[in-house]
Amino acid sequence: MRALVWHGKEDIRCDTVTDPEIEHPRDAIIKVTSCAICGSDLHLFHNFVPGMMPGDIMGHETMGEVVEVGSGIGGALKKGDRVVIPFTITCGECDQCKRGNFSVCERTNRRKDLAEKVFGHTTAGLFGYTHLTGGYPGGQAEYLRVPYADSTHIKVPDSMSDEQALFLSDILPTGWQAAVHCDIEPEDTVAIWGCGPVGQMAIRSAILLGARQVVAIDCLPERLSMAEAGGAITINFREESVLERLKELTKGKGPQKCIDAVGLESHVSMSHPDSLLDRAKQMVMLESDRPHVLREIIYVCRPGGIVSIPGVYAGLVDKIPMGAAMNKGLTFRMGQTHVKRFTDDLVRRIEEGQIDPSFVITHTAELKEGPEMYKLFRNKQDNCIKVVLKP
């Protein structure tokens, strides 16, 4: 089959690789009909997250048709079922899965020893996301083996298009969880840093959950325009002060709820002291991530507020103003997304027309065009916000 394969930093190729096979009774094989490039795939593209090896298949936003099932699947899946595959692999049986904490499934990361050494704690097994998260081949391919498939799947109604369903795999529930973590109340201002795909879903989620006003912060006109079309007030951080504008919008008090949809690759002006300091620390291995956005959020969030972090952090950060966070009494909520916790609600909302996740798609291409699409997405060329690939 054809698949997008990692060969090194900024080197993704469309290769011919061995077809996946059933390896365990709880496995299934799906024929991929749609997959997508995620912002967190760029962390691997840039080699910011360790544990990738040449030959690893990329991708964790995938859907398709079941073509083979293992003997232990029972009636959970059958050939011909149309499914979305969550990016988190879940056993469905451990203590964490039973509590709905699917992203910290205790069984599915087969290299949790490595994850604990590098991250400080393991995650669940993840598709296409380094050997620190299990080394599972990803779904930017013609076929995908799904381990624990009786638990790791979302059945798709026939009435729903691929474009509407695909993002149930990651970015829609990730943006939704970010907003849910905020405990939004009708008088709240929710400020969201980062208007990439997850940020866009968080914007619409916060509005659906009843925020009085949602403020979106970015510097790219196409992203700010999409955020505004979704109902957000926008701030271009290259053109005005985020702090002063948020003060103006909240009568000097700051937003009650703040969402960091940026994470470890936060970019600010190269002349900004934070940017220069973070990059210098990265060079001498004093920190691995750039937490500029997180620092800014702590300073601007209203006392007693909530900081929600869907943006990916992978290692060590420095100069976090914990004194300010402590004295403000801020609550922090974060983590990989518990995708299946939100599935039924989100499927219902899509079917009822409350949200159509396909709004975020700007580019559709064939799988063989994937390497160029990675570069287009990374360089933010041609107003690219989200790429869907069609194997």
C-alpha positions as CSV (number, residue, x, y, z in Angstrom):
1,M,0.0,0.0,0.0
2,R,1.0,3.7,-0.2
3,A,1.6,5.6,3.0
4,L,3.2,8.9,4.2
5,V,6.4,7.9,5.8
6,W,8.8,9.8,8.1
7,H,12.4,9.7,7.0
8,G,13.9,12.5,9.2
9,K,13.4,16.1,10.0
10,E,11.2,17.8,7.4
11,D,11.4,14.7,5.2
12,I,8.0,13.0,4.7
13,R,7.7,10.8,1.6
14,C,4.8,8.8,0.0
15,D,6.2,5.3,-0.1
16,T,5.1,1.8,-0.9
17,V,5.0,-0.2,2.4
18,T,3.8,-3.6,3.6
19,D,0.0,-3.9,4.0
20,P,-1.1,-4.2,7.6
21,E,-2.4,-7.5,8.9
22,I,-4.4,-8.8,11.8
23,E,-1.9,-9.3,14.7
24,H,-4.3,-9.8,17.6
25,P,-7.9,-11.1,18.0
26,R,-9.1,-7.5,18.9
27,D,-7.6,-6.0,15.7
28,A,-9.4,-4.7,12.7
29,I,-8.2,-3.4,9.3
30,I,-9.8,-0.4,7.7
31,K,-9.6,0.9,4.2
32,V,-8.9,4.6,4.7
33,T,-11.3,6.9,2.8
34,S,-10.2,10.2,4.4
35,C,-7.3,11.3,6.6
36,A,-5.9,14.7,7.6
37,I,-2.7,16.5,8.5
38,C,-2.9,17.8,12.1
39,G,-1.0,20.6,13.7
40,S,0.6,18.2,16.1
41,D,2.0,16.3,13.1
42,L,4.2,19.3,12.5
43,H,5.9,18.7,15.8
44,L,7.0,15.4,14.3
45,F,7.8,17.0,10.9
46,H,10.1,19.5,12.8
47,N,11.5,16.6,14.9
48,F,10.6,18.5,18.1
49,V,9.1,15.4,19.7
50,P,11.7,12.5,20.1
51,G,11.1,8.9,19.3
52,M,10.4,8.9,15.6
53,M,12.3,6.4,13.4
54,P,12.8,6.3,9.7
55,G,10.0,4.2,8.2
56,D,7.3,5.3,10.7
57,I,3.9,5.9,9.1
58,M,2.4,9.3,10.0
59,G,-1.2,10.4,10.8
60,H,-3.8,10.2,13.6
61,E,-6.9,11.7,12.0
62,T,-8.4,8.8,10.0
63,M,-11.7,7.2,8.9
64,G,-12.7,4.5,6.5
65,E,-14.4,1.2,6.0
66,V,-13.8,-2.0,8.0
67,V,-12.5,-4.7,5.6
68,E,-11.3,-7.3,8.1
69,V,-11.9,-8.1,11.8
70,G,-10.1,-10.2,14.4
71,S,-11.7,-13.2,16.0
72,G,-12.1,-11.4,19.3
73,I,-14.1,-8.4,18.0
74,G,-17.5,-10.1,18.5
75,G,-20.4,-8.0,17.4
76,A,-18.7,-4.6,18.0
77,L,-17.6,-4.3,14.3
78,K,-18.2,-6.0,11.1
79,K,-17.0,-5.8,7.5
80,G,-18.5,-2.8,5.7
81,D,-18.9,-0.7,8.8
82,R,-18.0,3.0,8.3
83,V,-15.9,4.3,11.2
84,V,-13.8,7.2,12.5
85,I,-10.7,6.1,14.4
86,P,-9.9,8.2,17.5
87,F,-6.3,9.2,17.8
88,T,-6.1,7.7,21.3
89,I,-6.1,3.9,21.4
90,T,-8.3,2.6,24.2
91,C,-8.7,-0.8,25.8
92,G,-12.1,0.1,27.3
93,E,-11.4,-2.1,30.3
94,C,-8.8,-0.5,32.6
95,D,-9.7,1.8,35.5
96,Q,-9.0,4.9,33.5
97,C,-11.1,3.8,30.5
98,K,-14.0,2.9,32.8
99,R,-13.8,6.4,34.3
100,G,-13.9,7.9,30.8
101,N,-10.3,9.1,31.0
102,F,-9.5,7.5,27.7
103,S,-6.3,9.4,26.9
104,V,-4.6,7.9,29.9
105,C,-5.6,4.3,29.1
106,E,-3.3,2.1,31.2
107,R,-2.8,-0.7,28.7
108,T,-2.4,0.6,25.1
109,N,1.0,2.4,25.2
110,R,3.3,-0.6,24.6
111,R,6.4,1.7,25.2
112,K,5.2,3.5,28.4
113,D,8.6,2.9,29.9
114,L,10.1,5.3,27.3
115,A,7.2,7.8,27.7
116,E,7.7,8.0,31.5
117,K,11.4,8.7,31.0
118,V,10.9,11.5,28.4
119,F,7.5,13.0,29.2
120,G,7.4,12.2,32.9
121,H,4.3,10.1,32.5
122,T,2.8,7.9,29.8
123,T,-0.2,8.6,27.6
124,A,-2.4,6.1,26.0
125,G,-1.1,4.6,22.8
126,L,-1.5,7.0,19.9
127,F,-1.6,6.4,16.2
128,G,1.3,7.7,14.1
129,Y,2.9,9.6,17.0
130,T,6.4,8.4,17.9
131,H,7.6,5.3,19.7
132,L,7.1,7.2,23.0
133,T,3.4,6.6,22.5
134,G,3.6,3.0,21.3
135,G,5.1,3.2,17.9
136,Y,1.8,2.4,16.2
137,P,1.6,3.0,12.4
138,G,-0.5,6.0,11.5
139,G,-3.5,6.5,9.2
140,Q,-2.1,8.6,6.5
141,A,-2.1,5.5,4.4
142,E,-4.4,3.4,2.2
143,Y,-5.0,0.9,5.1
144,L,-4.7,1.0,8.9
145,R,-4.5,-1.7,11.5
146,V,-6.6,-0.7,14.5
147,P,-5.6,-2.4,17.8
148,Y,-8.3,-2.8,20.4
149,A,-10.7,-2.1,17.6
150,D,-13.8,-3.1,19.5
151,S,-13.1,-0.1,21.7
152,T,-11.1,2.2,19.4
153,H,-13.7,3.2,16.9
154,I,-16.7,5.6,16.3
155,K,-19.4,4.4,14.0
156,V,-20.5,7.0,11.5
157,P,-24.2,7.5,10.5
158,D,-24.8,7.0,6.8
159,S,-26.3,10.5,6.6
160,M,-22.9,12.1,7.6
161,S,-20.2,12.8,4.9
162,D,-16.6,12.0,5.4
163,E,-15.9,15.7,5.7
164,Q,-18.4,16.1,8.5
165,A,-17.3,13.0,10.4
166,L,-13.5,12.9,10.0
167,F,-12.6,15.5,12.7
168,L,-14.4,13.4,15.3
169,S,-11.0,11.7,15.4
170,D,-9.2,14.6,17.1
171,I,-9.7,18.3,16.5
172,L,-13.4,18.6,17.1
173,P,-13.4,16.8,20.4
174,T,-10.1,18.4,21.3
175,G,-11.6,21.9,20.8
176,W,-14.8,20.8,22.5
177,Q,-12.9,19.4,25.6
178,A,-11.0,22.6,25.8
179,A,-14.2,24.6,26.1
180,V,-15.9,22.1,28.4
181,H,-12.9,22.3,30.7
182,C,-13.7,26.0,31.1
183,D,-17.0,25.5,32.8
184,I,-18.4,28.3,30.7
185,E,-21.1,30.5,32.3
186,P,-23.4,33.0,30.4
187,E,-21.4,36.1,31.5
188,D,-18.0,34.7,30.6
189,T,-15.4,36.1,28.2
190,V,-13.4,33.2,26.8
191,A,-10.1,34.2,25.2
192,I,-8.5,31.7,22.8
193,W,-4.8,31.9,21.8
194,G,-4.2,30.2,18.4
195,C,-6.7,30.1,15.5
196,G,-5.5,26.9,13.9
197,P,-7.8,24.0,13.4
198,V,-8.1,23.2,17.2
199,G,-8.5,26.8,18.0
200,Q,-11.3,27.2,15.4
201,M,-13.2,24.2,17.0
202,A,-12.7,25.7,20.4
203,I,-14.1,29.0,19.3
204,R,-17.3,27.4,18.0
205,S,-17.5,25.1,21.0
206,A,-17.3,28.0,23.4
207,I,-20.0,29.8,21.5
208,L,-22.3,26.7,21.5
209,L,-21.7,26.4,25.2
210,G,-23.0,29.9,25.8
211,A,-20.1,32.3,26.4
212,R,-21.0,35.9,26.4
213,Q,-18.1,36.8,24.1
214,V,-15.3,34.8,22.6
215,V,-12.0,36.5,21.7
216,A,-9.6,34.8,19.2
217,I,-5.9,35.7,19.1
218,D,-3.6,35.1,16.2
219,C,-1.7,37.0,13.5
220,L,-2.7,35.3,10.3
221,P,-5.5,37.1,8.4
222,E,-7.1,34.0,7.0
223,R,-7.3,32.4,10.4
224,L,-8.7,35.5,12.1
225,S,-11.2,35.9,9.3
226,M,-12.4,32.3,9.9
227,A,-12.6,32.9,13.6
228,E,-14.7,36.1,13.0
229,A,-17.0,34.2,10.7
230,G,-17.6,31.8,13.6
231,G,-18.6,34.6,15.9
232,A,-15.4,35.6,17.6
233,I,-14.0,39.0,18.3
234,T,-10.4,38.9,16.9
235,I,-7.0,40.3,18.0
236,N,-4.0,40.4,15.7
237,F,-1.2,40.2,18.2
238,R,1.2,41.7,15.6
239,E,-0.9,44.8,15.3
240,E,-2.2,45.5,18.8
241,S,-1.5,44.7,22.4
242,V,-3.3,41.5,23.5
243,L,-3.2,42.7,27.1
244,E,-4.7,46.2,26.4
245,R,-7.4,44.9,24.1
246,L,-8.5,42.2,26.5
247,K,-8.6,44.8,29.3
248,E,-10.8,47.0,27.1
249,L,-13.2,44.0,26.3
250,T,-13.5,43.0,29.9
251,K,-13.6,46.4,31.6
252,G,-10.1,46.0,33.0
253,K,-10.7,42.7,34.7
254,G,-9.4,40.2,32.1
255,P,-11.2,37.1,30.6
256,Q,-12.6,34.6,33.1
257,K,-11.6,31.6,30.9
258,C,-8.5,31.3,28.7
259,I,-7.6,28.5,26.2
260,D,-4.0,27.8,25.0
261,A,-4.5,26.2,21.6
262,V,-0.9,26.8,20.6
263,G,1.4,24.7,22.8
264,L,5.1,23.9,22.5
265,E,5.8,25.7,19.2
266,S,4.6,29.1,20.3
267,H,5.9,31.8,17.9
268,V,6.3,35.5,18.8
269,S,8.4,38.2,17.2
270,M,12.1,37.1,17.1
271,S,12.9,40.5,18.7
272,H,10.6,39.7,21.7
273,P,12.7,38.9,24.8
274,D,10.6,35.8,25.6
275,S,11.3,34.4,22.1
276,L,15.0,35.0,22.2
277,L,15.3,33.5,25.7
278,D,13.3,30.4,24.9
279,R,15.2,29.7,21.7
280,A,18.5,30.1,23.6
281,K,17.4,27.7,26.3
282,Q,16.3,25.2,23.7
283,M,19.8,25.3,22.1
284,V,21.5,24.4,25.4
285,M,18.8,21.9,26.4
286,L,17.5,23.9,29.4
287,E,14.0,23.6,28.1
288,S,12.3,21.8,25.2
289,D,9.1,23.8,24.7
290,R,8.3,27.5,24.1
291,P,5.6,28.5,26.6
292,H,5.2,32.2,25.6
293,V,1.4,31.9,25.3
294,L,1.0,30.1,28.6
295,R,3.0,32.8,30.4
296,E,0.8,35.5,28.7
297,I,-2.4,33.7,29.7
298,I,-1.4,33.5,33.4
299,Y,-0.8,37.3,33.4
300,V,-4.1,38.2,31.7
301,C,-6.5,35.7,33.1
302,R,-8.9,37.0,35.7
303,P,-8.4,36.0,39.3
304,G,-10.4,32.8,40.0
305,G,-10.4,32.0,36.3
306,I,-9.7,28.7,34.4
307,V,-6.8,28.0,32.1
308,S,-7.6,25.2,29.6
309,I,-4.6,23.8,27.7
310,P,-5.4,21.6,24.6
311,G,-2.1,22.8,23.0
312,V,0.5,20.0,23.1
313,Y,3.5,20.3,25.5
314,A,6.0,17.6,25.3
315,G,8.7,18.2,27.9
316,L,10.2,21.0,30.0
317,V,9.3,24.7,30.2
318,D,10.9,27.5,32.2
319,K,10.0,30.8,33.7
320,I,6.3,30.0,34.3
321,P,4.9,32.7,36.7
322,M,3.6,30.3,39.3
323,G,3.4,33.1,41.9
324,A,0.9,35.0,39.8
325,A,-1.1,31.8,39.1
326,M,-1.1,30.9,42.8
327,N,-2.1,34.3,44.0
328,K,-4.8,34.6,41.4
329,G,-6.2,31.2,42.4
330,L,-6.2,30.0,38.8
331,T,-7.4,26.5,37.9
332,F,-5.5,24.6,35.2
333,R,-7.1,21.8,33.1
334,M,-5.2,20.0,30.4
335,G,-4.3,16.7,28.8
336,Q,-4.7,14.7,25.6
337,T,-8.3,14.4,24.5
338,H,-10.7,11.8,26.0
339,V,-12.2,11.5,22.5
340,K,-14.9,8.9,23.1
341,R,-16.2,10.8,26.2
342,F,-17.7,13.4,23.9
343,T,-18.6,11.3,20.8
344,D,-22.3,10.8,21.2
345,D,-23.0,14.4,22.0
346,L,-20.9,15.7,19.1
347,V,-22.4,13.2,16.6
348,R,-25.9,14.5,17.7
349,R,-24.8,18.1,17.3
350,I,-23.5,17.5,13.8
351,E,-26.7,15.6,12.8
352,E,-28.8,18.5,14.2
353,G,-26.8,21.1,12.3
354,Q,-25.4,22.8,15.4
355,I,-21.9,22.5,14.0
356,D,-20.5,21.3,10.6
357,P,-16.8,20.6,11.3
358,S,-16.0,20.7,7.5
359,F,-15.9,24.5,7.6
360,V,-12.2,24.3,8.6
361,I,-11.1,22.4,5.4
362,T,-9.2,24.6,3.0
363,H,-7.3,22.0,0.9
364,T,-8.2,18.5,-0.3
365,A,-5.5,16.4,-2.1
366,E,-4.5,12.9,-3.0
367,L,-2.3,10.9,-0.7
368,K,0.6,11.1,-3.1
369,E,0.5,14.9,-2.7
370,G,0.9,14.6,1.1
371,P,4.6,15.5,1.3
372,E,3.9,18.8,-0.5
373,M,0.8,19.4,1.6
374,Y,2.9,19.1,4.8
375,K,5.1,21.9,3.5
376,L,2.2,24.0,2.4
377,F,0.6,23.6,5.8
378,R,3.8,24.3,7.7
379,N,4.5,27.4,5.6
380,K,0.9,28.5,5.9
381,Q,0.8,29.1,2.1
382,D,-2.3,29.6,0.0
383,N,-4.3,30.4,3.1
384,C,-3.9,26.8,4.2
385,I,-5.7,26.0,7.5
386,K,-6.6,22.3,7.2
387,V,-5.6,19.6,4.7
388,V,-7.7,16.5,4.0
389,L,-6.1,13.6,2.1
390,K,-8.0,11.1,0.0
391,P,-6.2,7.7,-0.3
